């Protein structure tokens, strides 16, 4: 019988420019959850400790019980402690991390009756964003396919030399609010534009050829619309590419902006600060690797 279960869950970035709702990538920035049997108790340290619920309405607990409901097993009383390093409502997959962490904990206590693919189905229904969820579960970059109401994910290896330089503004943004701006119909030329860029992006990653990465992350489906919420976005894109970034894109629905780079990290970081200051935007800069690992039990 376990005494304490520890789960590590990565941050994720979704879309990566053109891959709207189908591409996600895990980042080397982690939340940690510990679970042990005992009287029901829930504590949070780090991001959200003053805002997130600490009762059974918490997203982690709601996800923790799903494997028990799915297998019709008795839900145990547990103490759950969360250590959050992933900023909330910043486009870095904090909700996916909570859901996958809870699911993984519950599934492990049941001795893993559910496969990762089954966890992907459950988590996607809970979160609504399979691109984030897949990257959270599997790590690396994931291409998610919705095949007649069933999801599966295909792994894309990202060049290890790439770093993600994340500018995380202090102001949060609701994913639902950001999605409300999106049109119900898109122009055919814009759709073709994104299909070609997504294909080029995948090729760039798997062939380790970063020459056209800036072109490969261009988007016409969601970022131009979301620029209404982030009028500074295009200025960041322009100045960071000039500073040496291989590509720049909005992380998920924002407000975080990510530059991918394999060199000139200091120059790019300096330019982020300069551009942010020119727009009177406060925020944090994190330089992280792409994580090959997804959520996992610490042994």
C-alpha positions in Angstrom: 0.0 0.0 0.0 1.4 3.4 -0.9 2.1 6.0 1.8 2.2 9.0 -0.5 1.8 9.4 -4.2 3.6 12.3 -6.0 2.7 13.3 -9.5 4.6 15.8 -11.7 2.7 17.6 -14.4 4.1 19.9 -17.1 3.0 23.2 -18.5 1.9 23.1 -22.1 1.6 25.5 -25.0 -1.2 24.9 -27.6 -1.6 25.8 -31.3 2.1 26.8 -31.8 0.8 29.3 -34.4 -1.1 27.5 -37.1 -2.0 24.2 -35.4 -5.2 25.5 -33.9 -6.8 23.0 -31.5 -4.6 20.2 -32.8 -1.0 20.9 -31.8 0.3 21.0 -28.3 3.8 21.0 -26.7 5.0 20.2 -23.2 7.3 22.6 -21.4 9.8 22.0 -18.7 7.8 23.9 -16.1 6.0 21.8 -13.5 3.2 21.5 -11.0 3.4 18.8 -8.3 0.6 17.0 -6.6 0.9 14.7 -3.6 -1.9 12.3 -2.6 -2.2 10.2 0.5 -5.1 8.4 2.1 -6.7 10.0 5.1 -9.4 12.5 6.1 -10.3 14.6 3.2 -8.1 17.7 3.0 -6.9 20.0 0.1 -4.1 22.5 0.2 -2.5 24.7 -2.5 0.9 26.4 -2.5 2.1 28.7 -5.2 -0.1 30.0 -8.0 -3.8 30.1 -7.1 -3.3 29.5 -3.4 -5.5 32.5 -2.6 -8.0 32.0 -5.4 -8.6 28.3 -6.2 -11.2 26.3 -4.3 -9.8 23.9 -1.7 -12.8 21.6 -1.5 -14.4 18.9 -3.7 -15.2 21.5 -6.4 -11.5 21.8 -7.2 -10.7 20.7 -10.7 -8.0 18.3 -9.5 -10.4 16.5 -7.2 -13.2 16.5 -9.8 -10.7 14.7 -12.1 -9.3 12.5 -9.4 -12.7 10.8 -8.9 -13.4 10.2 -12.6 -11.4 6.9 -12.8 -13.4 5.6 -9.8 -16.7 6.6 -11.4 -15.6 5.1 -14.7 -14.7 1.7 -13.1 -17.5 2.0 -10.5 -15.1 1.7 -7.6 -15.5 3.4 -4.2 -13.9 6.8 -4.0 -11.5 7.0 -1.1 -10.9 9.9 1.3 -7.6 11.5 0.4 -5.3 14.4 1.4 -4.3 16.3 -1.7 -1.5 18.9 -1.7 -0.7 21.0 -4.8 2.5 22.9 -5.5 1.7 25.1 -8.5 4.5 26.6 -10.6 2.4 27.0 -13.7 0.8 30.4 -13.9 -3.0 30.4 -14.0 -5.1 31.8 -17.0 -1.9 32.6 -18.9 -2.2 30.2 -21.8 0.2 27.6 -20.3 -2.2 24.7 -19.7 -2.9 25.1 -16.0 -6.3 23.6 -16.3 -5.0 20.6 -18.3 -2.3 20.1 -15.7 -5.0 20.0 -13.0 -7.2 17.6 -14.9 -4.4 15.2 -16.0 -2.8 15.3 -12.5 -6.1 14.3 -10.9 -6.8 11.6 -13.4 -3.3 10.1 -13.1 -3.6 10.1 -9.3 -6.9 8.3 -9.3 -5.9 5.9 -12.0 -2.7 5.0 -10.2 -4.6 4.3 -6.9 -6.7 1.9 -8.9 -3.6 0.2 -10.2 -3.9 1.8 -13.7 -7.0 0.2 -15.2 -7.2 3.0 -17.8 -4.7 3.4 -20.6 -3.2 6.8 -21.6 -5.5 6.9 -24.5 -8.5 6.4 -22.3 -7.2 9.2 -20.0 -6.9 11.4 -23.1 -10.6 10.8 -23.8 -11.6 11.6 -20.3 -9.4 14.6 -19.9 -10.5 16.1 -23.2 -14.1 15.9 -22.2 -13.3 17.6 -18.9 -11.0 20.3 -20.4 -12.3 20.8 -23.9 -8.8 21.3 -25.3 -7.3 18.0 -26.5 -4.1 19.7 -27.8 -3.1 20.8 -24.3 -4.3 17.6 -22.7 -2.3 15.3 -25.1 0.9 17.2 -24.5 0.3 17.1 -20.8 -0.1 13.3 -20.9 2.5 12.3 -23.4 5.1 15.2 -23.4 7.0 16.5 -26.4 4.9 17.9 -29.2 1.6 16.1 -30.0 -0.7 16.2 -33.0 -4.2 15.4 -31.9 -6.7 13.8 -34.3 -10.4 13.7 -33.7 -11.5 10.5 -35.4 -15.3 10.1 -35.2 -15.7 11.2 -31.6 -12.5 9.3 -30.6 -9.2 11.0 -30.1 -5.7 9.8 -30.7 -2.4 11.6 -30.6 0.8 11.3 -32.7 4.2 12.2 -31.2 6.4 14.8 -32.9 10.0 15.0 -31.7 11.1 18.6 -31.2 14.8 19.5 -31.7 16.5 19.4 -28.3 18.4 22.6 -29.0 15.2 24.6 -29.0 14.3 26.7 -26.0 11.0 28.3 -25.3 11.4 31.9 -24.1 8.1 32.7 -22.4 6.9 36.2 -21.7 4.1 35.8 -19.1 2.1 39.1 -18.6 0.8 39.8 -15.1 -2.7 40.2 -16.4 -4.6 37.0 -16.9 -7.0 36.1 -19.7 -10.0 33.7 -19.6 -9.8 31.1 -22.4 -13.6 31.3 -22.9 -13.4 35.1 -23.3 -10.6 34.7 -25.9 -12.5 32.0 -27.8 -15.6 34.2 -28.0 -13.9 36.4 -30.6 -13.2 33.6 -33.0 -15.4 33.4 -36.1 -17.7 30.5 -36.8 -16.6 30.4 -40.5 -13.1 31.0 -42.0 -11.9 32.0 -45.4 -10.7 29.1 -47.6 -7.4 30.8 -48.3 -6.8 31.3 -44.6 -7.5 27.6 -44.0 -5.1 26.5 -46.7 -2.5 28.9 -45.3 -2.7 27.2 -41.9 -2.7 23.7 -43.3 0.5 24.4 -45.3 2.2 26.1 -42.2 1.2 23.3 -39.9 2.7 20.7 -42.3 5.9 22.7 -42.6 6.1 23.1 -38.8 5.9 19.3 -38.3 8.5 18.7 -41.0 10.8 21.3 -39.5 10.6 19.6 -36.1 11.1 16.0 -37.2 13.9 16.9 -39.7 15.6 19.2 -37.2 15.6 21.9 -39.9 14.8 25.3 -38.3 15.4 27.3 -41.4 11.8 28.1 -42.1 10.4 27.9 -38.6 9.3 31.5 -38.6 7.2 30.9 -41.7 6.0 27.6 -40.2 4.4 29.2 -37.2 2.5 31.9 -39.1 -1.3 31.9 -38.5 -4.4 33.4 -40.0 -7.2 31.7 -38.1 -6.9 32.8 -34.5 -4.0 35.1 -33.7 -5.1 38.0 -36.0 -8.5 38.0 -34.2 -7.0 37.8 -30.8 -4.8 40.8 -31.5 -7.9 42.8 -30.5 -7.3 41.6 -27.0 -3.5 41.9 -27.3 -2.7 45.0 -29.4 1.0 44.7 -28.5 1.2 41.1 -29.9 2.3 41.9 -33.4 5.0 44.3 -32.1 6.4 41.4 -30.0 6.3 39.1 -33.0 8.2 41.6 -35.2 10.8 42.7 -32.7 11.6 39.2 -31.3 12.1 37.8 -34.8 14.5 40.6 -35.5 16.3 39.9 -32.2 17.0 36.3 -33.4 14.0 34.2 -32.4 13.3 31.2 -34.8 9.6 31.8 -34.3 7.1 33.7 -32.1 3.5 32.8 -31.4 0.7 33.3 -28.9 0.6 30.5 -26.3 -2.8 29.0 -26.4 -5.4 31.8 -26.2 -2.8 34.0 -24.5 -1.7 36.3 -23.0 1.7 34.5 -22.8 3.9 35.0 -25.9 6.5 32.3 -26.7 9.7 32.7 -28.8 11.4 29.5 -29.9 15.2 29.9 -30.2 18.4 27.9 -30.3 20.7 30.9 -30.0 20.7 34.6 -29.1 18.7 33.9 -26.0 20.1 37.0 -24.2 19.3 39.3 -27.1 15.7 37.9 -27.3 15.2 38.3 -23.5 16.5 41.9 -23.7 14.1 42.6 -26.5 11.1 41.2 -24.6 11.8 43.5 -21.7 12.3 46.5 -24.1 9.1 45.8 -26.0 7.1 45.1 -22.8 8.3 48.4 -21.3 7.3 50.3 -24.5 3.8 49.0 -24.0 3.7 49.5 -20.2 3.2 45.7 -19.7 4.6 44.0 -16.6 5.4 40.3 -16.7 7.7 37.5 -16.0 10.2 35.8 -18.4 10.8 32.1 -18.2 13.3 30.2 -20.4 12.5 26.6 -20.5 13.2 23.5 -22.5 10.7 21.4 -24.4 9.8 18.5 -22.1 10.1 15.0 -23.6 8.2 13.8 -20.5 4.5 14.2 -19.9 2.8 13.9 -16.5 4.3 11.0 -14.5 4.4 9.4 -11.1 7.6 10.3 -9.2 9.3 7.2 -8.0 
